[in-house]
Amino acid sequence: MKYAKYVKEAVFIAVIITLSIRIVDNVRTIRQMKISLEQTRDNLYQTNQVIAEMQKQIYEPTFAFKQDTR
């Protein structure tokens, strides 16, 4: 009976340690994903700014030309 109790407690401790390690790994992964998300968001914003500037440069001369011909 005593051995069964000790085995049961050992398994319980092993499970707790394993779960703790996995939780720590998951927290690290979540932090890395948050950092990656921030970087992606910043890159997307910068890309949108560049595209807006390019569109502005393309359409302003066309718009000015159309106004001059009227």
N, CA, C and O atoms as CSV, one atom per row, in Angstrom:
chain,resi,resn,atom,element,x,y,z
A,1,MET,N,N,0.809,-1.198,0.000
A,1,MET,CA,C,0.000,0.000,0.000
A,1,MET,C,C,0.855,1.265,0.000
A,1,MET,O,O,0.558,2.227,-0.708
A,2,LYS,N,N,1.938,1.250,0.818
A,2,LYS,CA,C,2.778,2.439,0.898
A,2,LYS,C,C,3.439,2.725,-0.438
A,2,LYS,O,O,3.580,3.882,-0.835
A,3,TYR,N,N,3.848,1.657,-1.138
A,3,TYR,CA,C,4.510,1.851,-2.424
A,3,TYR,C,C,3.545,2.465,-3.435
A,3,TYR,O,O,3.940,3.332,-4.215
A,4,ALA,N,N,2.322,2.040,-3.432
A,4,ALA,CA,C,1.322,2.588,-4.344
A,4,ALA,C,C,1.120,4.073,-4.067
A,4,ALA,O,O,0.965,4.868,-4.993
A,5,LYS,N,N,1.123,4.439,-2.804
A,5,LYS,CA,C,0.961,5.851,-2.433
A,5,LYS,C,C,2.148,6.665,-2.934
A,5,LYS,O,O,1.965,7.763,-3.459
A,6,TYR,N,N,3.375,6.133,-2.777
A,6,TYR,CA,C,4.560,6.841,-3.213
A,6,TYR,C,C,4.612,6.964,-4.740
A,6,TYR,O,O,4.998,8.002,-5.279
A,7,VAL,N,N,4.220,5.901,-5.416
A,7,VAL,CA,C,4.196,5.935,-6.886
A,7,VAL,C,C,3.173,6.966,-7.352
A,7,VAL,O,O,3.432,7.739,-8.274
A,8,LYS,N,N,2.034,6.967,-6.716
A,8,LYS,CA,C,0.980,7.914,-7.069
A,8,LYS,C,C,1.473,9.347,-6.867
A,8,LYS,O,O,1.242,10.204,-7.720
A,9,GLU,N,N,2.144,9.614,-5.754
A,9,GLU,CA,C,2.664,10.943,-5.484
A,9,GLU,C,C,3.780,11.315,-6.465
A,9,GLU,O,O,3.874,12.466,-6.891
A,10,ALA,N,N,4.617,10.349,-6.819
A,10,ALA,CA,C,5.692,10.607,-7.779
A,10,ALA,C,C,5.125,10.955,-9.151
A,10,ALA,O,O,5.609,11.872,-9.815
A,11,VAL,N,N,4.107,10.225,-9.569
A,11,VAL,CA,C,3.461,10.517,-10.852
A,11,VAL,C,C,2.816,11.894,-10.807
A,11,VAL,O,O,2.911,12.657,-11.769
A,12,PHE,N,N,2.171,12.212,-9.716
A,12,PHE,CA,C,1.530,13.520,-9.561
A,12,PHE,C,C,2.568,14.638,-9.654
A,12,PHE,O,O,2.333,15.643,-10.323
A,13,ILE,N,N,3.701,14.474,-8.998
A,13,ILE,CA,C,4.764,15.477,-9.039
A,13,ILE,C,C,5.334,15.596,-10.447
A,13,ILE,O,O,5.615,16.701,-10.911
A,14,ALA,N,N,5.505,14.476,-11.124
A,14,ALA,CA,C,6.023,14.494,-12.498
A,14,ALA,C,C,5.049,15.236,-13.427
A,14,ALA,O,O,5.465,16.006,-14.293
A,15,VAL,N,N,3.773,14.993,-13.235
A,15,VAL,CA,C,2.760,15.680,-14.052
A,15,VAL,C,C,2.797,17.179,-13.787
A,15,VAL,O,O,2.744,17.977,-14.723
A,16,ILE,N,N,2.886,17.562,-12.526
A,16,ILE,CA,C,2.936,18.984,-12.175
A,16,ILE,C,C,4.173,19.646,-12.792
A,16,ILE,O,O,4.073,20.750,-13.328
A,17,ILE,N,N,5.313,19.000,-12.723
A,17,ILE,CA,C,6.547,19.559,-13.301
A,17,ILE,C,C,6.410,19.687,-14.815
A,17,ILE,O,O,6.774,20.712,-15.391
A,18,THR,N,N,5.887,18.646,-15.454
A,18,THR,CA,C,5.714,18.677,-16.908
A,18,THR,C,C,4.781,19.803,-17.320
A,18,THR,O,O,5.073,20.536,-18.265
A,19,LEU,N,N,3.667,19.946,-16.624
A,19,LEU,CA,C,2.727,21.011,-16.951
A,19,LEU,C,C,3.339,22.393,-16.714
A,19,LEU,O,O,3.098,23.322,-17.485
A,20,SER,N,N,4.117,22.525,-15.665
A,20,SER,CA,C,4.775,23.807,-15.382
A,20,SER,C,C,5.743,24.183,-16.505
A,20,SER,O,O,5.783,25.335,-16.938
A,21,ILE,N,N,6.509,23.222,-16.967
A,21,ILE,CA,C,7.450,23.479,-18.060
A,21,ILE,C,C,6.705,23.888,-19.321
A,21,ILE,O,O,7.121,24.815,-20.016
A,22,ARG,N,N,5.630,23.219,-19.615
A,22,ARG,CA,C,4.840,23.557,-20.811
A,22,ARG,C,C,4.220,24.940,-20.701
A,22,ARG,O,O,4.153,25.671,-21.689
A,23,ILE,N,N,3.767,25.303,-19.514
A,23,ILE,CA,C,3.193,26.634,-19.319
A,23,ILE,C,C,4.245,27.706,-19.559
A,23,ILE,O,O,3.968,28.718,-20.202
A,24,VAL,N,N,5.447,27.488,-19.045
A,24,VAL,CA,C,6.531,28.452,-19.253
A,24,VAL,C,C,6.848,28.574,-20.741
A,24,VAL,O,O,7.042,29.681,-21.243
A,25,ASP,N,N,6.900,27.461,-21.441
A,25,ASP,CA,C,7.156,27.494,-22.887
A,25,ASP,C,C,6.043,28.232,-23.632
A,25,ASP,O,O,6.307,29.008,-24.550
A,26,ASN,N,N,4.815,27.984,-23.232
A,26,ASN,CA,C,3.686,28.662,-23.877
A,26,ASN,C,C,3.717,30.169,-23.631
A,26,ASN,O,O,3.407,30.950,-24.530
A,27,VAL,N,N,4.085,30.574,-22.436
A,27,VAL,CA,C,4.180,32.007,-22.132
A,27,VAL,C,C,5.264,32.648,-22.985
A,27,VAL,O,O,5.065,33.745,-23.508
A,28,ARG,N,N,6.401,31.989,-23.135
A,28,ARG,CA,C,7.478,32.511,-23.988
A,28,ARG,C,C,7.015,32.626,-25.438
A,28,ARG,O,O,7.287,33.621,-26.110
A,29,THR,N,N,6.323,31.615,-25.903
A,29,THR,CA,C,5.828,31.633,-27.281
A,29,THR,C,C,4.835,32.771,-27.479
A,29,THR,O,O,4.874,33.455,-28.501
A,30,ILE,N,N,3.961,32.977,-26.529
A,30,ILE,CA,C,2.981,34.066,-26.621
A,30,ILE,C,C,3.687,35.417,-26.652
A,30,ILE,O,O,3.300,36.296,-27.423
A,31,ARG,N,N,4.704,35.593,-25.835
A,31,ARG,CA,C,5.459,36.856,-25.845
A,31,ARG,C,C,6.123,37.079,-27.196
A,31,ARG,O,O,6.098,38.188,-27.730
A,32,GLN,N,N,6.718,36.027,-27.749
A,32,GLN,CA,C,7.355,36.148,-29.063
A,32,GLN,C,C,6.326,36.486,-30.137
A,32,GLN,O,O,6.600,37.281,-31.036
A,33,MET,N,N,5.159,35.890,-30.042
A,33,MET,CA,C,4.107,36.170,-31.012
A,33,MET,C,C,3.616,37.611,-30.891
A,33,MET,O,O,3.315,38.250,-31.899
A,34,LYS,N,N,3.534,38.122,-29.668
A,34,LYS,CA,C,3.133,39.522,-29.476
A,34,LYS,C,C,4.143,40.462,-30.116
A,34,LYS,O,O,3.767,41.433,-30.772
A,35,ILE,N,N,5.428,40.171,-29.925
A,35,ILE,CA,C,6.484,40.999,-30.527
A,35,ILE,C,C,6.391,40.930,-32.047
A,35,ILE,O,O,6.500,41.949,-32.728
A,36,SER,N,N,6.190,39.736,-32.569
A,36,SER,CA,C,6.060,39.558,-34.019
A,36,SER,C,C,4.842,40.306,-34.549
A,36,SER,O,O,4.900,40.906,-35.622
A,37,LEU,N,N,3.756,40.274,-33.813
A,37,LEU,CA,C,2.539,40.989,-34.212
A,37,LEU,C,C,2.787,42.488,-34.254
A,37,LEU,O,O,2.351,43.159,-35.190
A,38,GLU,N,N,3.474,43.020,-33.261
A,38,GLU,CA,C,3.810,44.453,-33.236
A,38,GLU,C,C,4.650,44.821,-34.455
A,38,GLU,O,O,4.394,45.832,-35.108
A,39,GLN,N,N,5.646,44.003,-34.757
A,39,GLN,CA,C,6.518,44.282,-35.900
A,39,GLN,C,C,5.732,44.210,-37.210
A,39,GLN,O,O,5.926,45.036,-38.102
A,40,THR,N,N,4.860,43.234,-37.317
A,40,THR,CA,C,4.050,43.101,-38.517
A,40,THR,C,C,3.119,44.295,-38.673
A,40,THR,O,O,2.939,44.810,-39.777
A,41,ARG,N,N,2.535,44.729,-37.578
A,41,ARG,CA,C,1.643,45.897,-37.597
A,41,ARG,C,C,2.410,47.147,-38.034
A,41,ARG,O,O,1.917,47.932,-38.843
A,42,ASP,N,N,3.609,47.323,-37.500
A,42,ASP,CA,C,4.426,48.472,-37.884
A,42,ASP,C,C,4.804,48.414,-39.363
A,42,ASP,O,O,4.752,49.422,-40.068
A,43,ASN,N,N,5.180,47.237,-39.816
A,43,ASN,CA,C,5.537,47.072,-41.234
A,43,ASN,C,C,4.353,47.351,-42.141
A,43,ASN,O,O,4.504,47.978,-43.189
A,44,LEU,N,N,3.189,46.895,-41.747
A,44,LEU,CA,C,1.983,47.133,-42.544
A,44,LEU,C,C,1.666,48.621,-42.606
A,44,LEU,O,O,1.308,49.142,-43.662
A,45,TYR,N,N,1.796,49.300,-41.476
A,45,TYR,CA,C,1.545,50.749,-41.446
A,45,TYR,C,C,2.517,51.474,-42.376
A,45,TYR,O,O,2.113,52.343,-43.149
A,46,GLN,N,N,3.800,51.113,-42.297
A,46,GLN,CA,C,4.796,51.755,-43.160
A,46,GLN,C,C,4.532,51.470,-44.636
A,46,GLN,O,O,4.692,52.345,-45.487
A,47,THR,N,N,4.126,50.240,-44.926
A,47,THR,CA,C,3.806,49.880,-46.307
A,47,THR,C,C,2.619,50.687,-46.807
A,47,THR,O,O,2.623,51.164,-47.942
A,48,ASN,N,N,1.615,50.840,-45.976
A,48,ASN,CA,C,0.444,51.629,-46.365
A,48,ASN,C,C,0.818,53.089,-46.587
A,48,ASN,O,O,0.282,53.738,-47.485
A,49,GLN,N,N,1.730,53.605,-45.780
A,49,GLN,CA,C,2.178,54.990,-45.963
A,49,GLN,C,C,2.895,55.146,-47.307
A,49,GLN,O,O,2.684,56.129,-48.018
A,50,VAL,N,N,3.731,54.186,-47.646
A,50,VAL,CA,C,4.451,54.243,-48.916
A,50,VAL,C,C,3.484,54.143,-50.088
A,50,VAL,O,O,3.616,54.877,-51.067
A,51,ILE,N,N,2.524,53.249,-49.994
A,51,ILE,CA,C,1.538,53.089,-51.069
A,51,ILE,C,C,0.715,54.359,-51.222
A,51,ILE,O,O,0.449,54.792,-52.343
A,52,ALA,N,N,0.309,54.959,-50.106
A,52,ALA,CA,C,-0.463,56.198,-50.176
A,52,ALA,C,C,0.347,57.301,-50.846
A,52,ALA,O,O,-0.187,58.060,-51.655
A,53,GLU,N,N,1.605,57.393,-50.522
A,53,GLU,CA,C,2.471,58.412,-51.144
A,53,GLU,C,C,2.636,58.148,-52.637
A,53,GLU,O,O,2.626,59.079,-53.443
A,54,MET,N,N,2.788,56.879,-52.999
A,54,MET,CA,C,2.923,56.539,-54.421
A,54,MET,C,C,1.644,56.878,-55.178
A,54,MET,O,O,1.697,57.430,-56.277
A,55,GLN,N,N,0.496,56.549,-54.593
A,55,GLN,CA,C,-0.774,56.866,-55.247
A,55,GLN,C,C,-0.961,58.368,-55.370
A,55,GLN,O,O,-1.470,58.863,-56.376
A,56,LYS,N,N,-0.551,59.076,-54.351
A,56,LYS,CA,C,-0.642,60.533,-54.378
A,56,LYS,C,C,0.198,61.097,-55.519
A,56,LYS,O,O,-0.248,61.992,-56.238
A,57,GLN,N,N,1.407,60.577,-55.686
A,57,GLN,CA,C,2.288,61.049,-56.753
A,57,GLN,C,C,1.742,60.685,-58.128
A,57,GLN,O,O,1.940,61.426,-59.092
A,58,ILE,N,N,1.065,59.562,-58.222
A,58,ILE,CA,C,0.515,59.133,-59.517
A,58,ILE,C,C,-0.719,59.957,-59.873
A,58,ILE,O,O,-0.851,60.401,-61.014
A,59,TYR,N,N,-1.622,60.170,-58.922
A,59,TYR,CA,C,-2.909,60.788,-59.227
A,59,TYR,C,C,-2.874,62.308,-59.216
A,59,TYR,O,O,-3.699,62.927,-59.887
A,60,GLU,N,N,-1.971,62.933,-58.497
A,60,GLU,CA,C,-1.942,64.397,-58.472
A,60,GLU,C,C,-1.630,64.997,-59.840
A,60,GLU,O,O,-2.336,65.912,-60.266
A,61,PRO,N,N,-0.609,64.525,-60.542
A,61,PRO,CA,C,-0.369,65.104,-61.882
A,61,PRO,C,C,-1.527,64.846,-62.836
A,61,PRO,O,O,-1.858,65.714,-63.644
A,62,THR,N,N,-2.140,63.693,-62.763
A,62,THR,CA,C,-3.269,63.364,-63.620
A,62,THR,C,C,-4.442,64.281,-63.306
A,62,THR,O,O,-5.098,64.792,-64.213
A,63,PHE,N,N,-4.700,64.486,-62.025
A,63,PHE,CA,C,-5.801,65.355,-61.610
A,63,PHE,C,C,-5.533,66.799,-62.024
A,63,PHE,O,O,-6.445,67.488,-62.481
A,64,ALA,N,N,-4.309,67.262,-61.872
A,64,ALA,CA,C,-3.942,68.631,-62.246
A,64,ALA,C,C,-4.079,68.796,-63.756
A,64,ALA,O,O,-4.542,69.839,-64.219
A,65,PHE,N,N,-3.690,67.797,-64.522
A,65,PHE,CA,C,-3.791,67.862,-65.975
A,65,PHE,C,C,-5.267,67.946,-66.391
A,65,PHE,O,O,-5.608,68.716,-67.290
A,66,LYS,N,N,-6.113,67.192,-65.772
A,66,LYS,CA,C,-7.539,67.201,-66.119
A,66,LYS,C,C,-8.158,68.539,-65.792
A,66,LYS,O,O,-9.022,69.000,-66.538
A,67,GLN,N,N,-7.762,69.177,-64.726
A,67,GLN,CA,C,-8.323,70.473,-64.354
A,67,GLN,C,C,-7.863,71.567,-65.330
A,67,GLN,O,O,-8.630,72.482,-65.630
A,68,ASP,N,N,-6.644,71.484,-65.818
A,68,ASP,CA,C,-6.113,72.493,-66.722
A,68,ASP,C,C,-6.794,72.470,-68.090
A,68,ASP,O,O,-6.877,73.505,-68.752
A,69,THR,N,N,-7.275,71.321,-68.517
A,69,THR,CA,C,-7.857,71.199,-69.851
A,69,THR,C,C,-9.305,71.672,-69.890
A,69,THR,O,O,-9.858,71.776,-70.985
A,70,ARG,N,N,-9.922,71.952,-68.819
A,70,ARG,CA,C,-11.342,72.344,-68.828
A,70,ARG,C,C,-11.503,73.753,-69.169
A,70,ARG,O,O,-12.628,74.250,-69.222
